[in-house]
């Protein structure tokens, strides 16, 4: 009889959530692979039904402590499409600043604390800090600026509360914005140096064929506006999202899997955004992209860490642009009339498109709501990626295979909590 080997990891470090990967190997082939998400569902959509629509921006911000801006913006866009309200140009600009803050703090968290240990052969961020203190200090200083943006517009950096339909409840002063711009300018070199450091690490390469899905705006790099486009030819308004994307339940996961109808899995996130919108980058971000162009010739999940670094630079350029150019105070909007209706919102969370559909009733309450977070959209793609990589890594000992599988999952920076959590890994080897 052949040897049977099992590797168990009690919990995957450096992702948000809990789950398991089951890998069974027979005759030198992957016989079975299941990305098992077993955390109990949190029933976001159910507990939002019947709540006042005016509570919605604050409530959805509690779904995720890492990307509350995306939940707020997608929900607010959906409500504004029902109300038919016009948006003040200053509000539109401040929303891009708000989004920039979230991208900065989220991307840097992933790059330095979650992903870098994999490429350095270390177990955790504490070891990274001990060996590469300067890079960690740069990261913390830059993340503080991202959080400062969230505090400026949302009142606080975690579960912010400053967003409302039509704008912000307390827009920042011009003086505060100018001070922010000066601080961002002083730290721009740190963002570029961090990306150079990440690019110097031995990041593996595993290019593959995958359909990329992101927003696309006619004039700017997409954050909270645009059409849903794909490398396979999709071109949809947010209201048409579910006409192309279907969700399904699999027995081994409490997270739904998304696929493009009639086609299969797809990829959302910084890599998809960058490859479909690189012509919309600001100059310094474009220069960073050009310096790493060889890593972007074909879609490669491992190159996502570079895409995040480029988006940090872009977000800082965009934040400076907004903070320096806003000519005067932005008014606090009056609460509009919001009739019964259906609205849709799709914005770019750090991890990809976050789609929300809201149906309201005549009492200005939420009748139904549907939330499709980016990690759920990537879930099927992650499984296919793991299977493809496992097939060529079976020669590794169990510990080496475990590390590479965990790294492959972390490439997607999954927010498993939002999708429903990850990792207990079991490897069975049979003849």
Beta strands, then each sheet from edge to edge (+ up, - down):
strand 1: 20-26
strand 2: 29-36
strand 3: 163-164
strand 4: 167-168
strand 5: 211-216
strand 6: 227-230
strand 7: 235-236
strand 8: 245-248
strand 9: 257-260
strand 10: 266-267
strand 11: 341-349
strand 12: 352-360
strand 13: 366-372
strand 14: 424-430
sheet 1: 2+ 1- 14-
sheet 2: 3+ 4-
sheet 3: 7+ 6- 5+ 10+
sheet 4: 8+ 9-
sheet 5: 11+ 12- 13+
end
